[in-house]
Amino acid sequence: MEYRPTRRTTLLLGLSLAAVPATGLAVSRSAPDADAAVRSTVQATGLDDPAKKEIAMQIVCSAENSSLDWKAQYKYIEDIDDGRGYTAGIIGFCSGTHDMLELVELYADRKPGNVLEKYLPALRKVDGSDSHKGLDPNYTKDWKTAAKDSVFQKCQNDERDRVYFNPAVGRGKSDGLRTLGQFCYYDAIVMHGDGDDATSFGGIRKRALAKAKPPAQGGNETTYLNAFLDARVWAMKQEEAHSDTSRVDTAQRVFLRNGNFNLNTPLDWKVYGDPYHIG
């Protein structure tokens, strides 16, 4: 796959996020749970609406994998030479940033004896580094084999939601942001991690709050999102691998300038100069 500058700027070691039960993109409920299904529908008023979530996955995939086909990325794995070891799967789980380890541990819990379980000792040793020790030469091949397993695909969906998607949507809603703002938070957490240092999501948000107030604090949503995206661009430029800020400049900024706070289709944007369209 063609190299694109991606991934988080901070390690996720010590990340303390409450585990949020995730169901992936498809929700199936039996008749006795009809009331719960109604409550879920009412609560899904932003990026967590299934149709909007699908759009979010496509937009992120355009930046992370130069494609809109995010479901084709379960099998993706390579070292993109960014100091984080292997980057893999639908959201770019990294062997050096703890989230890949947690994913494979979850897979082992749900399906003992799977093809990746034998790599757990090596993944624990390389966590926090860019080393492949104990993973080569067959880890990438076995990852692609595992990616054909619906259990592993579900694990990827659930870890994406627990670590990235649900926290971003929750914080966006608490700041009074609509779907676009929640997406801006999600894309930032995907790339930068959910830490509190200057170039992590917490630091980016803090930098934005110093310039503008979010709607929940009586601020203007456009003004605040511009401040957040300014802070995001600053954080990206602190690392050479992220110096191309087109995923903000020619995507999220475009939606904001158009006043498309609900990410309504059609959507047109560019990443790394490549055009994308969702009708």
C-alpha angles and dihedrals in degrees: 000000000000112000116253125180104254149138141070123309095214135052116248094219110140093017109165111196123150111248108250116199107246130197101186120229098313118066120194120184131176123231096262088062094054093117091051090050090053091050090049091052092049092049094049095082101135138022089338090069102110094237092049092045089055089053090049092053091050094049093048090046090054088060099037100039107012090243141091092219098094093166089064089064099073086092097042116119134154143131106251092189095247096127095259101098116227119008114201150159136022096321103025102262107197130213089216099049104056097243094094090052091051090048094053090045089054090049090051090051093051097039114021115203095028121154094261099046093088090063095061095097090051093045090053091051097048094042108123094023141073093242124130093195110146092008103076140113101018107024096094091049092049091047090057090049091051090049089068089061114094089212091060091045089054090049090054091049093049096047091047088055097043098046103030120005104044095045091048094049092044093051092044091054092046088054090052094248124152126222097294093051091048088052091051088055092047095051090048094051091047092056104031106029128236100279131123102237120110097269097041125086093267092052092046091052091047090052090051093048089056088062104035144005123243119236092262088063094046097268132135113265095218093048093048095047091050088053091048093050090047089054090046092053090049090053093048092053091056088075124051093218089062099039091114101083097180092118084069103028100046099026119029093028089052092054091047094049088051090053089237096153093157096049091238118181143280093066126180124183144142133231121188086351094301116124123229133186136191112189 
